[in-house]
Amino acid sequence: MRIGDAAAAAGTTPRAMRLYEERGLLPPPERTLTGQRLYNDRDVARVRIIRQLLALGLTIEDVRASADRLHLIEGDTLPEYGEGVCTKAGGIVRRRLAALDAEIDRLTEQRDQLANRTEPRARR
């Protein structure tokens, strides 16, 4: 299938498909004699997995670090923890969780500082 059809089947855009290919998340597809990209069902499933990982808060760089193992995931849904591939990506996930926790702490502190300057203080 061509890029537009593959993108629609994966729930994304042709632009995103090209980005995933450029960033090494998706292997270069076969091409027609006229240079049009051709994708198969396995490529579409891989893009769905990539989108799930990005939706969970991983970055493109995080996913690229595990891109060589994405083909091990069967189907188009992420397996639960402990089911092979996910356990090997634990370091990436731990680092992303730590980064998210740090960002939550930073935003909570920022929110508290703003609230202290704008909300009336309780009377004593």
TIFI-686515 format. One record per residue (C-alpha): residue number from 1; chain; x, y, z. Coordinates in pm, 1 decimal. Example, Ala and Ser with C-alpha at 12.3 -4.5 7.8 and 13.67 -1.06 7.14 Angstrom:
2
SITE     i   ch          x          y          z
SITE     1    A     1230.0     -450.0      780.0
SITE     2    A     1367.0     -106.0      714.0
//
This chain:
124
SITE     i   ch          x          y          z
SITE     1    A        0.0        0.0        0.0
SITE     2    A      115.7      353.9      -62.2
SITE     3    A      206.9      601.1      210.2
SITE     4    A     -134.8      768.3      235.1
SITE     5    A     -315.2      437.5      276.9
SITE     6    A      -57.0      307.0      524.0
SITE     7    A      -71.3      628.1      727.3
SITE     8    A     -451.3      614.6      742.3
SITE     9    A     -441.5      248.1      847.9
SITE    10    A     -191.6      332.9     1123.8
SITE    11    A     -385.1      638.8     1241.6
SITE    12    A     -121.9      891.9     1145.0
SITE    13    A      -13.9     1111.6      855.2
SITE    14    A      218.9     1057.6      561.4
SITE    15    A      439.8     1329.6      706.7
SITE    16    A      476.0     1134.1     1031.9
SITE    17    A      556.5      818.2      835.9
SITE    18    A      837.7      998.7      655.8
SITE    19    A      963.2     1140.7      988.2
SITE    20    A      971.0      793.0     1145.6
SITE    21    A     1168.9      668.1      847.3
SITE    22    A     1412.6      964.6      859.9
SITE    23    A     1469.5      916.9     1234.7
SITE    24    A     1535.1      543.8     1204.7
SITE    25    A     1215.6      421.6     1372.1
SITE    26    A     1084.2      270.7     1052.8
SITE    27    A     1308.5       92.2      802.9
SITE    28    A     1314.6      237.3      452.2
SITE    29    A     1019.6       88.2      264.2
SITE    30    A     1027.9      -74.4      -74.4
SITE    31    A      964.5      163.8     -361.4
SITE    32    A      785.5      144.2     -690.9
SITE    33    A      967.2      209.5    -1017.3
SITE    34    A      846.5      569.6     -991.4
SITE    35    A      986.6      604.1     -637.4
SITE    36    A      663.9      584.9     -438.6
SITE    37    A      693.8      420.7      -98.9
SITE    38    A      522.1       86.2      -50.1
SITE    39    A      423.9      -42.2      293.4
SITE    40    A      287.8     -374.3      412.5
SITE    41    A       72.6     -474.6      710.4
SITE    42    A      380.5     -535.3      926.2
SITE    43    A      496.3     -176.3      863.5
SITE    44    A      153.2      -46.0      964.1
SITE    45    A      163.9     -254.6     1285.0
SITE    46    A      510.4     -114.3     1362.6
SITE    47    A      384.7      242.6     1319.2
SITE    48    A       96.5      170.3     1557.3
SITE    49    A      348.4       45.6     1816.3
SITE    50    A      562.8      356.3     1763.7
SITE    51    A      259.0      579.2     1814.9
SITE    52    A      168.2      395.2     2136.4
SITE    53    A      520.9      441.3     2271.3
SITE    54    A      518.0      811.8     2184.6
SITE    55    A      172.2      850.7     2343.6
SITE    56    A      313.8      701.3     2665.4
SITE    57    A      562.4      987.1     2684.9
SITE    58    A      868.8      833.9     2523.4
SITE    59    A     1055.8     1058.5     2284.3
SITE    60    A     1152.6      976.8     1928.9
SITE    61    A     1508.8      932.3     2054.9
SITE    62    A     1388.0      689.8     2323.4
SITE    63    A     1204.1      483.3     2064.8
SITE    64    A     1498.0      494.9     1825.5
SITE    65    A     1718.9      343.2     2096.9
SITE    66    A     1491.8       36.2     2089.8
SITE    67    A     1401.5       44.6     1720.7
SITE    68    A     1610.9     -263.6     1649.9
SITE    69    A     1377.6     -465.0     1875.2
SITE    70    A     1040.4     -333.0     1759.5
SITE    71    A     1011.6     -611.5     1502.2
SITE    72    A      998.0     -860.0     1792.0
SITE    73    A      658.5     -727.0     1901.9
SITE    74    A      385.2     -933.5     1745.5
SITE    75    A       72.8     -754.5     1632.5
SITE    76    A        8.4     -385.7     1678.2
SITE    77    A      -35.2     -359.6     2056.2
SITE    78    A      234.7     -319.4     2318.2
SITE    79    A      281.2     -629.6     2533.5
SITE    80    A      251.4     -610.2     2908.6
SITE    81    A      564.3     -581.5     3122.7
SITE    82    A      753.2     -907.0     3148.2
SITE    83    A      660.4    -1026.4     2801.4
SITE    84    A     1003.1    -1026.1     2637.1
SITE    85    A     1072.2     -703.4     2450.4
SITE    86    A      944.4     -465.6     2719.4
SITE    87    A     1180.6     -596.8     2984.3
SITE    88    A     1481.1     -519.7     2762.3
SITE    89    A     1370.7     -156.2     2724.8
SITE    90    A     1356.7     -111.8     3103.8
SITE    91    A     1651.7      129.4     3116.8
SITE    92    A     1492.1      362.1     2865.3
SITE    93    A     1161.9      350.2     3049.8
SITE    94    A     1325.4      411.5     3388.9
SITE    95    A     1509.7      715.2     3251.2
SITE    96    A     1189.1      853.5     3096.2
SITE    97    A      999.6      796.9     3422.7
SITE    98    A     1273.6      979.5     3614.4
SITE    99    A     1257.0     1268.7     3367.1
SITE   100    A      877.7     1284.2     3399.9
SITE   101    A      900.5     1276.0     3780.5
SITE   102    A     1154.2     1560.2     3773.6
SITE   103    A      927.8     1762.4     3544.0
SITE   104    A      628.0     1699.5     3771.2
SITE   105    A      832.3     1817.0     4071.3
SITE   106    A      943.9     2129.1     3882.7
SITE   107    A      589.2     2211.7     3773.2
SITE   108    A      450.1     2149.4     4121.8
SITE   109    A      707.8     2388.0     4268.9
SITE   110    A      628.6     2646.1     4002.2
SITE   111    A      255.9     2610.1     4068.5
SITE   112    A      307.7     2646.5     4444.0
SITE   113    A      517.8     2958.9     4396.9
SITE   114    A      254.6     3115.1     4173.6
SITE   115    A      -25.9     3019.8     4412.2
SITE   116    A      163.1     3173.1     4707.1
SITE   117    A      183.6     3503.9     4521.6
SITE   118    A     -173.9     3517.4     4397.1
SITE   119    A     -400.4     3340.1     4647.0
SITE   120    A     -502.0     3515.7     4968.7
SITE   121    A     -326.4     3381.2     5272.9
SITE   122    A     -525.6     3227.5     5553.7
SITE   123    A     -587.7     3469.3     5841.7
SITE   124    A     -438.8     3382.3     6176.1
//
